[in-house]
């Protein structure tokens, strides 16, 4: 059971990475193959481990370390990579609280996030 919960949190963090794609990407589709270069999505999700408690509820306040991690991922990885991560079947079918995950950039008060952007048009 703990393994299932850990997997759900890891997948939620991967989804958060996808949500960060809204920071600078122009509206365009992303395909999940090759967008991240040599970076593995699992490794990228682990960088967002400080956000584990923030993915449980859209009302929770993300920690300063969570917001710093989100900003860092947004700067270091292409929006296309983050969008591909967001659109991956693993994340989309993980059963995590998507409402909580996708609001973390807003809850971190990231000023550069465009309003209304939809990753891949979905």
MOPAC internal coordinates of N, CA, C and O (Angstrom, degrees):
PM7 1SCF
backbone

  N    0.0000 0     0.00 0     0.00 0    0    0    0
  C    1.4485 1     0.00 0     0.00 0    1    0    0
  C    1.5254 1   110.59 1     0.00 0    2    1    0
  O    1.2310 1   120.30 1   138.38 1    3    2    1
  N    1.3443 1   117.03 1   -41.62 1    3    2    1
  C    1.4611 1   120.15 1   178.46 1    5    3    2
  C    1.5250 1   110.29 1   -64.31 1    6    5    3
  O    1.2310 1   120.57 1   144.61 1    7    6    5
  N    1.3441 1   116.51 1   -35.39 1    7    6    5
  C    1.4569 1   120.04 1   178.07 1    9    7    6
  C    1.5168 1   110.59 1   -64.66 1   10    9    7
  O    1.2310 1   119.99 1   139.38 1   11   10    9
  N    1.3163 1   117.63 1   -40.62 1   11   10    9
  C    1.4601 1   121.50 1   177.78 1   13   11   10
  C    1.5191 1   110.21 1   -62.56 1   14   13   11
  O    1.2310 1   119.88 1   135.82 1   15   14   13
  N    1.3145 1   117.83 1   -44.18 1   15   14   13
  C    1.4707 1   121.97 1   179.37 1   17   15   14
  C    1.5273 1   110.25 1   -64.36 1   18   17   15
  O    1.2310 1   120.07 1   138.40 1   19   18   17
  N    1.3201 1   117.48 1   -41.60 1   19   18   17
  C    1.4625 1   120.93 1   178.02 1   21   19   18
  C    1.5253 1   110.77 1   -63.02 1   22   21   19
  O    1.2310 1   120.49 1   138.46 1   23   22   21
  N    1.3245 1   116.67 1   -41.54 1   23   22   21
  C    1.4612 1   120.73 1   178.13 1   25   23   22
  C    1.5193 1   110.53 1   -64.35 1   26   25   23
  O    1.2310 1   120.23 1   138.59 1   27   26   25
  N    1.3301 1   117.17 1   -41.41 1   27   26   25
  C    1.4596 1   120.12 1   178.34 1   29   27   26
  C    1.5251 1   110.97 1   -63.06 1   30   29   27
  O    1.2310 1   120.00 1   138.50 1   31   30   29
  N    1.3235 1   117.61 1   -41.50 1   31   30   29
  C    1.4645 1   120.26 1   178.25 1   33   31   30
  C    1.5218 1   111.25 1   -65.40 1   34   33   31
  O    1.2310 1   120.30 1   139.31 1   35   34   33
  N    1.3360 1   117.03 1   -40.69 1   35   34   33
  C    1.4556 1   120.60 1   178.09 1   37   35   34
  C    1.5214 1   110.37 1   -62.38 1   38   37   35
  O    1.2310 1   120.52 1   136.62 1   39   38   37
  N    1.3121 1   116.60 1   -43.38 1   39   38   37
  C    1.4589 1   120.29 1   178.83 1   41   39   38
  C    1.5208 1   111.22 1   -67.20 1   42   41   39
  O    1.2310 1   120.51 1   144.12 1   43   42   41
  N    1.3163 1   116.64 1   -35.88 1   43   42   41
  C    1.4637 1   119.83 1   176.76 1   45   43   42
  C    1.5206 1   110.45 1   -64.00 1   46   45   43
  O    1.2310 1   120.89 1   140.70 1   47   46   45
  N    1.3083 1   115.89 1   -39.30 1   47   46   45
  C    1.4591 1   119.49 1   178.11 1   49   47   46
  C    1.5223 1   110.97 1   -66.67 1   50   49   47
  O    1.2310 1   120.70 1   143.73 1   51   50   49
  N    1.3278 1   116.27 1   -36.27 1   51   50   49
  C    1.4610 1   119.33 1   175.83 1   53   51   50
  C    1.5201 1   110.29 1   -63.34 1   54   53   51
  O    1.2310 1   120.89 1   140.14 1   55   54   53
  N    1.3120 1   115.91 1   -39.86 1   55   54   53
  C    1.4565 1   120.00 1   177.68 1   57   55   54
  C    1.5207 1   110.82 1   -65.15 1   58   57   55
  O    1.2310 1   120.42 1   142.12 1   59   58   57
  N    1.3058 1   116.80 1   -37.88 1   59   58   57
  C    1.4621 1   120.29 1   176.10 1   61   59   58
  C    1.5232 1   110.40 1   -59.35 1   62   61   59
  O    1.2310 1   120.69 1   138.53 1   63   62   61
  N    1.2982 1   116.29 1   -41.47 1   63   62   61
  C    1.4604 1   119.37 1   178.19 1   65   63   62
  C    1.5239 1   110.45 1   -58.35 1   66   65   63
  O    1.2310 1   120.82 1   141.65 1   67   66   65
  N    1.3171 1   116.04 1   -38.35 1   67   66   65
  C    1.4635 1   119.61 1   176.16 1   69   67   66
  C    1.5072 1   112.02 1   -64.99 1   70   69   67
  O    1.2310 1   120.58 1   142.49 1   71   70   69
  N    1.3022 1   116.50 1   -37.51 1   71   70   69
  C    1.4613 1   119.59 1   179.96 1   73   71   70
  C    1.5186 1   111.40 1   -64.97 1   74   73   71
  O    1.2310 1   120.59 1   150.17 1   75   74   73
  N    1.3161 1   116.48 1   -29.83 1   75   74   73
  C    1.4595 1   120.61 1   178.47 1   77   75   74
  C    1.5290 1   110.69 1   -65.22 1   78   77   75
  O    1.2310 1   120.14 1   161.42 1   79   78   77
  N    1.3232 1   117.34 1   -18.58 1   79   78   77
  C    1.4665 1   121.00 1  -179.99 1   81   79   78
  C    1.5157 1   112.24 1   -58.82 1   82   81   79
  O    1.2310 1   120.12 1   158.42 1   83   82   81
  N    1.2913 1   117.37 1   -21.58 1   83   82   81
  C    1.4635 1   119.49 1   179.85 1   85   83   82
  C    1.5196 1   112.66 1   -70.99 1   86   85   83
  O    1.2310 1   119.66 1   173.01 1   87   86   85
  N    1.2986 1   118.25 1    -6.99 1   87   86   85
  C    1.4643 1   120.67 1  -175.29 1   89   87   86
  C    1.5249 1   113.95 1   -63.93 1   90   89   87
  O    1.2310 1   119.88 1   142.02 1   91   90   89
  N    1.3378 1   117.83 1   -37.98 1   91   90   89
  C    1.4611 1   117.43 1  -174.30 1   93   91   90
  C    1.5172 1   114.37 1  -146.72 1   94   93   91
  O    1.2310 1   119.88 1  -176.57 1   95   94   93
  N    1.2961 1   117.83 1     3.43 1   95   94   93
  C    1.4594 1   119.80 1  -173.04 1   97   95   94
  C    1.5187 1   112.66 1   -81.65 1   98   97   95
  O    1.2310 1   120.47 1   -42.09 1   99   98   97
  N    1.3279 1   116.70 1   137.91 1   99   98   97
  C    1.4575 1   118.55 1   170.79 1  101   99   98
  C    1.5180 1   108.52 1   -74.28 1  102  101   99
  O    1.2310 1   119.03 1   -26.38 1  103  102  101
  N    1.3140 1   119.45 1   153.62 1  103  102  101
  C    1.4567 1   120.19 1   179.50 1  105  103  102
  C    1.5205 1   111.06 1   -63.08 1  106  105  103
  O    1.2310 1   120.68 1   -70.46 1  107  106  105
  N    1.3182 1   116.30 1   109.54 1  107  106  105
  C    1.4527 1   122.53 1   175.78 1  109  107  106
  C    1.5077 1   107.80 1  -160.52 1  110  109  107
  O    1.2310 1   120.22 1   -21.09 1  111  110  109
  N    1.3035 1   117.18 1   158.91 1  111  110  109
  C    1.4554 1   121.37 1  -179.78 1  113  111  110
  C    1.5134 1   110.83 1   -75.14 1  114  113  111
  O    1.2310 1   121.02 1   -19.99 1  115  114  113
  N    1.3038 1   115.65 1   160.01 1  115  114  113
  C    1.4606 1   120.64 1   174.91 1  117  115  114
  C    1.5035 1   107.61 1  -135.61 1  118  117  115
  O    1.2310 1   121.05 1   -41.35 1  119  118  117
  N    1.2925 1   115.60 1   138.65 1  119  118  117
  C    1.4492 1   117.06 1   177.39 1  121  119  118
  C    1.5088 1   107.84 1  -107.33 1  122  121  119
  O    1.2310 1   120.74 1   -34.77 1  123  122  121
  N    1.3292 1   116.19 1   145.23 1  123  122  121
  C    1.4541 1   121.40 1  -168.97 1  125  123  122
  C    1.5206 1   113.42 1   -71.46 1  126  125  123
  O    1.2310 1   118.92 1   171.16 1  127  126  125
  N    1.3166 1   119.66 1    -8.84 1  127  126  125
  C    1.4454 1   120.68 1  -177.89 1  129  127  126
  C    1.5124 1   113.12 1   -95.43 1  130  129  127
  O    1.2310 1   119.79 1   -59.34 1  131  130  129
  N    1.3307 1   118.00 1   120.66 1  131  130  129
  C    1.4378 1   122.44 1   172.14 1  133  131  130
  C    1.5169 1   116.96 1    81.07 1  134  133  131
  O    1.2310 1   118.96 1   176.05 1  135  134  133
  N    1.2849 1   119.59 1    -3.95 1  135  134  133
  C    1.4647 1   121.95 1  -178.36 1  137  135  134
  C    1.5280 1   112.35 1   -66.11 1  138  137  135
  O    1.2310 1   120.02 1   151.96 1  139  138  137
  N    1.3217 1   117.56 1   -28.04 1  139  138  137
  C    1.4646 1   121.19 1  -174.45 1  141  139  138
  C    1.5217 1   113.26 1   -98.34 1  142  141  139
  O    1.2310 1   119.83 1  -175.35 1  143  142  141
  N    1.3099 1   117.94 1     4.65 1  143  142  141
  C    1.4573 1   119.98 1  -179.08 1  145  143  142
  C    1.5165 1   110.82 1    60.18 1  146  145  143
  O    1.2310 1   120.56 1    52.35 1  147  146  145
  N    1.3275 1   116.54 1  -127.65 1  147  146  145
  C    1.4582 1   121.24 1  -177.84 1  149  147  146
  C    1.5255 1   112.95 1   -86.78 1  150  149  147
  O    1.2310 1   119.91 1   175.07 1  151  150  149
  N    1.3237 1   117.77 1    -4.93 1  151  150  149
  C    1.4610 1   121.08 1  -177.62 1  153  151  150
  C    1.5173 1   110.37 1   -78.77 1  154  153  151
  O    1.2310 1   120.73 1   -54.28 1  155  154  153
  N    1.3195 1   116.20 1   125.72 1  155  154  153
  C    1.4637 1   120.94 1   176.66 1  157  155  154
  C    1.5181 1   109.54 1   -83.37 1  158  157  155
  O    1.2310 1   120.03 1   -44.06 1  159  158  157
  N    1.3336 1   117.54 1   135.94 1  159  158  157
  C    1.4666 1   119.84 1   178.50 1  161  159  158
  C    1.5260 1   113.51 1   -55.31 1  162  161  159
  O    1.2310 1   119.83 1   143.88 1  163  162  161
  N    1.3405 1   117.93 1   -36.12 1  163  162  161
  C    1.4671 1   120.28 1   178.52 1  165  163  162
  C    1.5255 1   110.68 1   -60.46 1  166  165  163
  O    1.2310 1   120.58 1   138.33 1  167  166  165
  N    1.3157 1   116.49 1   -41.67 1  167  166  165
  C    1.4674 1   121.11 1   179.12 1  169  167  166
  C    1.5264 1   110.38 1   -65.27 1  170  169  167
  O    1.2310 1   120.52 1   137.65 1  171  170  169
  N    1.3148 1   116.61 1   -42.35 1  171  170  169
  C    1.4553 1   121.31 1   178.36 1  173  171  170
  C    1.5224 1   110.90 1   -62.24 1  174  173  171
  O    1.2310 1   120.30 1   136.79 1  175  174  173
  N    1.3206 1   117.03 1   -43.21 1  175  174  173
  C    1.4636 1   120.95 1   179.55 1  177  175  174
  C    1.5200 1   111.28 1   -62.85 1  178  177  175
  O    1.2310 1   120.24 1   142.65 1  179  178  177
  N    1.3169 1   117.14 1   -37.35 1  179  178  177
  C    1.4630 1   120.20 1   179.99 1  181  179  178
  C    1.5210 1   111.92 1   -64.04 1  182  181  179
  O    1.2310 1   120.01 1   151.79 1  183  182  181
  N    1.3290 1   117.59 1   -28.21 1  183  182  181
  C    1.4629 1   120.06 1   177.26 1  185  183  182
  C    1.5228 1   111.31 1   -65.91 1  186  185  183
  O    1.2310 1   120.75 1   159.71 1  187  186  185
  N    1.3363 1   116.17 1   -20.29 1  187  186  185
  C    1.4569 1   120.79 1  -179.56 1  189  187  186
  C    1.5277 1   112.29 1   -98.65 1  190  189  187
  O    1.2310 1   120.29 1  -161.93 1  191  190  189
  N    1.3186 1   117.05 1    18.07 1  191  190  189
  C    1.4650 1   121.27 1   179.16 1  193  191  190
  C    1.5246 1   113.54 1   -54.74 1  194  193  191
  O    1.2310 1   118.71 1   146.48 1  195  194  193
  N    1.3393 1   120.06 1   -33.52 1  195  194  193
  C    1.4690 1   118.70 1   178.23 1  197  195  194
  C    1.5293 1   113.76 1   -61.17 1  198  197  195
  O    1.2310 1   120.16 1   167.44 1  199  198  197
  N    1.3276 1   117.30 1   -12.56 1  199  198  197
  C    1.4691 1   120.95 1  -178.58 1  201  199  198
  C    1.5276 1   113.02 1   -92.87 1  202  201  199
  O    1.2310 1   119.80 1  -173.04 1  203  202  201
  N    1.3216 1   117.98 1     6.96 1  203  202  201
  C    1.4645 1   120.57 1  -175.38 1  205  203  202
  C    1.5223 1   113.03 1   -54.71 1  206  205  203
  O    1.2310 1   119.55 1   137.65 1  207  206  205
  N    1.3159 1   118.46 1   -42.35 1  207  206  205
  C    1.4664 1   119.49 1  -179.15 1  209  207  206
  C    1.5274 1   111.92 1   -74.76 1  210  209  207
  O    1.2310 1   119.95 1   154.91 1  211  210  209
  N    1.3262 1   117.69 1   -25.09 1  211  210  209
  C    1.4710 1   121.27 1  -178.59 1  213  211  210
  C    1.5210 1   112.96 1   -74.74 1  214  213  211
  O    1.2310 1   119.66 1   163.21 1  215  214  213
  N    1.3387 1   118.26 1   -16.79 1  215  214  213
  C    1.4664 1   120.23 1  -178.84 1  217  215  214
  C    1.5193 1   112.64 1   -86.18 1  218  217  215
  O    1.2310 1   120.33 1   175.27 1  219  218  217
  N    1.3095 1   116.97 1    -4.73 1  219  218  217
  C    1.4590 1   119.75 1  -177.41 1  221  219  218
  C    1.5170 1   113.29 1   -81.38 1  222  221  219
  O    1.2310 1   119.97 1   151.02 1  223  222  221
  N    1.3265 1   117.66 1   -28.98 1  223  222  221
  C    1.4621 1   120.86 1  -177.24 1  225  223  222
  C    1.5225 1   110.30 1  -150.60 1  226  225  223
  O    1.2310 1   120.10 1   -42.77 1  227  226  225
  N    1.3417 1   117.41 1   137.23 1  227  226  225
  C    1.4632 1   119.82 1   176.76 1  229  227  226
  C    1.5275 1   113.22 1   -66.98 1  230  229  227
  O    1.2310 1   120.04 1   167.86 1  231  230  229
  N    1.3204 1   117.52 1   -12.14 1  231  230  229
  C    1.4646 1   121.42 1  -179.80 1  233  231  230
  C    1.5223 1   113.21 1   -93.08 1  234  233  231
  O    1.2310 1   119.70 1   165.50 1  235  234  233
  N    1.3260 1   118.17 1   -14.50 1  235  234  233
  C    1.4610 1   119.69 1  -177.40 1  237  235  234
  C    1.5295 1   110.57 1   -70.50 1  238  237  235
  O    1.2310 1   121.08 1   -29.69 1  239  238  237
  N    1.3197 1   115.54 1   150.31 1  239  238  237
  C    1.4635 1   121.76 1   179.62 1  241  239  238
  C    1.5279 1   107.77 1   -92.21 1  242  241  239
  O    1.2310 1   120.05 1   -60.16 1  243  242  241
  N    1.3340 1   117.51 1   119.84 1  243  242  241
  C    1.4659 1   119.54 1   178.60 1  245  243  242
  C    1.5295 1   110.57 1   -65.54 1  246  245  243
  O    1.2310 1   120.95 1   -34.15 1  247  246  245
  N    1.3132 1   115.79 1   145.85 1  247  246  245
  C    1.4631 1   120.27 1   178.21 1  249  247  246
  C    1.5282 1   110.06 1   -70.27 1  250  249  247
  O    1.2310 1   121.12 1   -17.31 1  251  250  249
  N    1.3140 1   115.47 1   162.69 1  251  250  249
  C    1.4688 1   120.56 1   176.64 1  253  251  250
  C    1.5227 1   110.36 1   -60.51 1  254  253  251
  O    1.2310 1   120.28 1   142.66 1  255  254  253
  N    1.3393 1   117.08 1   -37.34 1  255  254  253
  C    1.4667 1   119.53 1   179.81 1  257  255  254
  C    1.5274 1   111.12 1   -68.82 1  258  257  255
  O    1.2310 1   120.00 1   147.43 1  259  258  257
  N    1.3284 1   117.60 1   -32.57 1  259  258  257
  C    1.4660 1   121.26 1   175.48 1  261  259  258
  C    1.5221 1   109.61 1   -63.66 1  262  261  259
  O    1.2310 1   120.48 1   129.33 1  263  262  261
  N    1.3191 1   116.69 1   -50.67 1  263  262  261
  C    1.4684 1   120.84 1  -178.07 1  265  263  262
  C    1.5265 1   111.16 1   -62.46 1  266  265  263
  O    1.2310 1   120.37 1   142.31 1  267  266  265
  N    1.3277 1   116.90 1   -37.69 1  267  266  265
  C    1.4638 1   120.23 1   177.37 1  269  267  266
  C    1.5283 1   110.44 1   -64.59 1  270  269  267
  O    1.2310 1   120.26 1   139.72 1  271  270  269
  N    1.3294 1   117.11 1   -40.28 1  271  270  269
  C    1.4651 1   120.94 1   178.80 1  273  271  270
  C    1.5233 1   111.28 1   -65.25 1  274  273  271
  O    1.2310 1   120.29 1   139.17 1  275  274  273
  N    1.3270 1   117.05 1   -40.83 1  275  274  273
  C    1.4637 1   121.15 1   178.80 1  277  275  274
  C    1.5326 1   109.82 1   -62.82 1  278  277  275
  O    1.2310 1   120.38 1   135.09 1  279  278  277
  N    1.3186 1   116.87 1   -44.91 1  279  278  277
  C    1.4731 1   120.61 1   178.49 1  281  279  278
  C    1.5290 1   111.03 1   -61.54 1  282  281  279
  O    1.2310 1   120.84 1   137.33 1  283  282  281
  N    1.3334 1   116.00 1   -42.67 1  283  282  281
  C    1.4618 1   120.99 1  -178.76 1  285  283  282
  C    1.5251 1   111.18 1   -63.39 1  286  285  283
  O    1.2310 1   120.20 1   134.03 1  287  286  285
  N    1.3205 1   117.23 1   -45.97 1  287  286  285
  C    1.4641 1   120.66 1   179.15 1  289  287  286
  C    1.5251 1   109.78 1   -62.64 1  290  289  287
  O    1.2310 1   120.35 1   139.62 1  291  290  289
  N    1.3144 1   116.93 1   -40.38 1  291  290  289
  C    1.4547 1   120.50 1   178.59 1  293  291  290
  C    1.5205 1   113.17 1   -62.26 1  294  293  291
  O    1.2310 1   120.45 1   147.94 1  295  294  293
  N    1.3223 1   116.74 1   -32.06 1  295  294  293
  C    1.4714 1   121.10 1  -179.65 1  297  295  294
  C    1.5227 1   112.68 1   -83.25 1  298  297  295
  O    1.2310 1   120.15 1   142.18 1  299  298  297
  N    1.3274 1   117.32 1   -37.82 1  299  298  297
  C    1.4668 1   121.09 1  -171.86 1  301  299  298
  C    1.5221 1   114.62 1   -86.38 1  302  301  299
  O    1.2310 1   119.61 1   155.94 1  303  302  301
  N    1.3075 1   118.35 1   -24.06 1  303  302  301
  C    1.4652 1   121.65 1  -176.17 1  305  303  302
  C    1.5160 1   109.54 1  -117.23 1  306  305  303
  O    1.2310 1   121.15 1   -30.99 1  307  306  305
  N    1.3010 1   115.41 1   149.01 1  307  306  305
  C    1.4630 1   119.24 1  -178.45 1  309  307  306
  C    1.5224 1   110.46 1   -68.23 1  310  309  307
  O    1.2310 1   120.59 1   -32.29 1  311  310  309
  N    1.3148 1   116.48 1   147.71 1  311  310  309
  C    1.4631 1   119.24 1   174.54 1  313  311  310
  C    1.5295 1   111.63 1   -57.92 1  314  313  311
  O    1.2310 1   120.07 1   147.18 1  315  314  313
  N    1.3248 1   117.47 1   -32.82 1  315  314  313
  C    1.4652 1   120.50 1   177.65 1  317  315  314
  C    1.5187 1   112.09 1   -62.08 1  318  317  315
  O    1.2310 1   120.35 1   141.29 1  319  318  317
  N    1.3251 1   116.94 1   -38.71 1  319  318  317
  C    1.4650 1   121.48 1   177.42 1  321  319  318
  C    1.5204 1   110.43 1   -64.83 1  322  321  319
  O    1.2310 1   120.99 1   133.40 1  323  322  321
  N    1.3134 1   115.71 1   -46.60 1  323  322  321
  C    1.4564 1   119.58 1  -178.85 1  325  323  322
  C    1.5238 1   110.88 1   -65.59 1  326  325  323
  O    1.2310 1   120.81 1   143.12 1  327  326  325
  N    1.3202 1   116.06 1   -36.88 1  327  326  325
  C    1.4558 1   120.02 1   177.90 1  329  327  326
  C    1.5344 1   110.09 1   -66.30 1  330  329  327
  O    1.2310 1   120.30 1   137.58 1  331  330  329
  N    1.3245 1   117.03 1   -42.42 1  331  330  329
  C    1.4608 1   120.96 1   177.98 1  333  331  330
  C    1.5253 1   110.66 1   -60.44 1  334  333  331
  O    1.2310 1   120.55 1   140.04 1  335  334  333
  N    1.3124 1   116.56 1   -39.96 1  335  334  333
  C    1.4559 1   121.23 1   177.17 1  337  335  334
  C    1.5240 1   110.23 1   -62.58 1  338  337  335
  O    1.2310 1   120.75 1   136.30 1  339  338  337
  N    1.3133 1   116.17 1   -43.70 1  339  338  337
  C    1.4587 1   122.28 1   178.96 1  341  339  338
  C    1.5255 1   111.63 1   -61.75 1  342  341  339
  O    1.2310 1   120.38 1   143.33 1  343  342  341
  N    1.3289 1   116.88 1   -36.67 1  343  342  341
  C    1.4616 1   121.49 1  -177.01 1  345  343  342
  C    1.5214 1   114.07 1   -88.24 1  346  345  343
  O    1.2310 1   119.64 1   176.97 1  347  346  345
  N    1.3160 1   118.29 1    -3.03 1  347  346  345
  C    1.4629 1   119.77 1  -177.58 1  349  347  346
  C    1.5265 1   111.10 1   -63.54 1  350  349  347
  O    1.2310 1   120.97 1   -34.08 1  351  350  349
  N    1.3256 1   115.76 1   145.92 1  351  350  349
  C    1.4673 1   120.62 1   179.94 1  353  351  350
  C    1.5230 1   111.53 1   -59.44 1  354  353  351
  O    1.2310 1   120.30 1   142.27 1  355  354  353
  N    1.3212 1   117.03 1   -37.73 1  355  354  353
  C    1.4592 1   120.73 1  -178.87 1  357  355  354
  C    1.5217 1   110.93 1   -58.44 1  358  357  355
  O    1.2310 1   120.53 1   133.42 1  359  358  357
  N    1.3121 1   116.60 1   -46.58 1  359  358  357
  C    1.4616 1   120.66 1  -178.76 1  361  359  358
  C    1.5236 1   110.90 1   -71.36 1  362  361  359
  O    1.2310 1   120.58 1   135.06 1  363  362  361
  N    1.3207 1   116.49 1   -44.94 1  363  362  361
  C    1.4671 1   119.96 1  -176.41 1  365  363  362
  C    1.5291 1   112.48 1   -63.29 1  366  365  363
  O    1.2310 1   120.29 1   151.97 1  367  366  365
  N    1.3287 1   117.05 1   -28.03 1  367  366  365
  C    1.4631 1   120.27 1  -177.51 1  369  367  366
  C    1.5238 1   112.89 1  -107.07 1  370  369  367
  O    1.2310 1   119.85 1  -161.79 1  371  370  369
  N    1.3170 1   117.90 1    18.21 1  371  370  369
  C    1.4641 1   121.05 1  -175.12 1  373  371  370
  C    1.5227 1   113.88 1   -79.25 1  374  373  371
  O    1.2310 1   120.07 1   159.45 1  375  374  373
  N    1.3175 1   117.46 1   -20.55 1  375  374  373
  C    1.4575 1   120.07 1  -179.43 1  377  375  374
  C    1.5193 1   114.06 1    81.63 1  378  377  375
  O    1.2310 1   119.74 1  -167.01 1  379  378  377
  N    1.3334 1   118.10 1    12.99 1  379  378  377
  C    1.4657 1   120.61 1   179.01 1  381  379  378
  C    1.5233 1   110.24 1   -77.42 1  382  381  379
  O    1.2310 1   120.70 1   -13.73 1  383  382  381
  N    1.3149 1   116.27 1   166.27 1  383  382  381
  C    1.4580 1   122.23 1   179.46 1  385  383  382
  C    1.5297 1   108.83 1   -76.99 1  386  385  383
  O    1.2310 1   120.83 1   -87.57 1  387  386  385
  N    1.3283 1   116.01 1    92.43 1  387  386  385
  C    1.4600 1   121.09 1  -176.89 1  389  387  386
  C    1.5238 1   112.23 1   -62.00 1  390  389  387
  O    1.2310 1   120.50 1   145.04 1  391  390  389
  N    1.3276 1   116.65 1   -34.96 1  391  390  389
  C    1.4661 1   119.82 1   179.49 1  393  391  390
  C    1.5249 1   111.41 1   -60.38 1  394  393  391
  O    1.2310 1   120.60 1   141.78 1  395  394  393
  N    1.3126 1   116.46 1   -38.22 1  395  394  393
  C    1.4660 1   120.05 1   179.42 1  397  395  394
  C    1.5226 1   111.11 1   -72.24 1  398  397  395
  O    1.2310 1   120.43 1   137.24 1  399  398  397
  N    1.3147 1   116.79 1   -42.76 1  399  398  397
  C    1.4606 1   120.75 1  -176.38 1  401  399  398
  C    1.5244 1   111.62 1   -64.59 1  402  401  399
  O    1.2310 1   120.40 1   131.25 1  403  402  401
  N    1.3156 1   116.85 1   -48.75 1  403  402  401
  C    1.4649 1   118.87 1  -173.32 1  405  403  402
  C    1.5210 1   113.66 1   -72.19 1  406  405  403
  O    1.2310 1   119.97 1   168.24 1  407  406  405
  N    1.3238 1   117.67 1   -11.76 1  407  406  405
  C    1.4635 1   119.15 1   179.06 1  409  407  406
  C    1.5282 1   113.52 1   -94.32 1  410  409  407
  O    1.2310 1   119.76 1   176.34 1  411  410  409
  N    1.3108 1   118.07 1    -3.66 1  411  410  409
  C    1.4645 1   119.60 1  -177.60 1  413  411  410
  C    1.5297 1   112.22 1   -60.85 1  414  413  411
  O    1.2310 1   118.47 1   135.55 1  415  414  413
  N    1.3392 1   120.53 1   -44.45 1  415  414  413
  C    1.4742 1   117.33 1   177.16 1  417  415  414
  C    1.5306 1   112.45 1   -57.22 1  418  417  415
  O    1.2310 1   120.02 1   141.02 1  419  418  417
  N    1.3126 1   117.57 1   -38.98 1  419  418  417
  C    1.4693 1   120.47 1   178.14 1  421  419  418
  C    1.5252 1   110.56 1   -68.02 1  422  421  419
  O    1.2310 1   120.57 1   137.08 1  423  422  421
  N    1.3462 1   116.52 1   -42.92 1  423  422  421
  C    1.4632 1   119.70 1   179.76 1  425  423  422
  C    1.5180 1   111.87 1   -66.59 1  426  425  423
  O    1.2310 1   120.21 1   158.02 1  427  426  425
  N    1.3344 1   117.20 1   -21.98 1  427  426  425
  C    1.4686 1   121.45 1   175.43 1  429  427  426
  C    1.5260 1   111.29 1   -86.39 1  430  429  427
  O    1.2310 1   120.35 1  -177.17 1  431  430  429
  N    1.3282 1   116.94 1     2.83 1  431  430  429
  C    1.4697 1   122.12 1   179.98 1  433  431  430
  C    1.5225 1   112.91 1    56.52 1  434  433  431
  O    1.2310 1   120.74 1  -136.92 1  435  434  433
  N    1.3333 1   116.20 1    43.08 1  435  434  433
  C    1.4551 1   119.88 1   177.57 1  437  435  434
  C    1.5254 1   108.48 1   -76.44 1  438  437  435
  O    1.2310 1   121.01 1   -71.68 1  439  438  437
  N    1.3020 1   115.67 1   108.32 1  439  438  437
  C    1.4645 1   121.64 1  -173.69 1  441  439  438
  C    1.5214 1   113.11 1   -66.57 1  442  441  439
  O    1.2310 1   119.60 1   155.13 1  443  442  441
  N    1.3201 1   118.38 1   -24.87 1  443  442  441
  C    1.4633 1   120.69 1  -174.05 1  445  443  442
  C    1.5247 1   114.22 1   -87.52 1  446  445  443
  O    1.2310 1   119.69 1  -174.37 1  447  446  445
  N    1.3136 1   118.20 1     5.63 1  447  446  445
  C    1.4596 1   118.82 1  -178.86 1  449  447  446
  C    1.5291 1   110.06 1   -80.63 1  450  449  447
  O    1.2310 1   119.94 1   -57.48 1  451  450  449
  N    1.3397 1   117.71 1   122.52 1  451  450  449
  C    1.4593 1   119.15 1   178.84 1  453  451  450
  C    1.5195 1   111.33 1   -71.16 1  454  453  451
  O    1.2310 1   120.25 1   -41.68 1  455  454  453
  N    1.2918 1   117.13 1   138.32 1  455  454  453
  C    1.4567 1   122.17 1  -179.20 1  457  455  454
  C    1.5193 1   109.22 1   -78.19 1  458  457  455
  O    1.2310 1   120.50 1   -46.43 1  459  458  457
  N    1.3251 1   116.66 1   133.57 1  459  458  457
  C    1.4522 1   121.53 1   173.98 1  461  459  458
  C    1.5174 1   115.64 1    84.09 1  462  461  459
  O    1.2310 1   118.95 1  -179.38 1  463  462  461
  N    1.3371 1   119.61 1     0.62 1  463  462  461
  C    1.4609 1   120.82 1   178.64 1  465  463  462
  C    1.5107 1   109.55 1   -67.77 1  466  465  463
  O    1.2310 1   120.73 1   -43.95 1  467  466  465
  N    1.3216 1   116.21 1   136.05 1  467  466  465
  C    1.4589 1   121.28 1   177.82 1  469  467  466
  C    1.5199 1   108.28 1  -120.88 1  470  469  467
  O    1.2310 1   121.25 1   -60.88 1  471  470  469
  N    1.2996 1   115.21 1   119.12 1  471  470  469
  C    1.4524 1   121.89 1  -178.97 1  473  471  470
  C    1.5252 1   110.05 1   -61.62 1  474  473  471
  O    1.2310 1   119.84 1   -58.60 1  475  474  473
  N    1.3131 1   117.92 1   121.40 1  475  474  473
  C    1.4556 1   122.19 1   178.37 1  477  475  474
  C    1.5100 1   114.11 1    66.85 1  478  477  475
  O    1.2310 1   119.73 1  -167.11 1  479  478  477
  N    1.3159 1   118.11 1    12.89 1  479  478  477
  C    1.4568 1   121.32 1   179.24 1  481  479  478
  C    1.5127 1   113.86 1    76.89 1  482  481  479
  O    1.2310 1   120.32 1  -168.49 1  483  482  481
  N    1.3559 1   116.99 1    11.51 1  483  482  481
  C    1.4724 1   119.73 1   179.47 1  485  483  482
  C    1.5037 1   110.96 1  -107.28 1  486  485  483
  O    1.2310 1   120.10 1   180.00 1  487  486  485

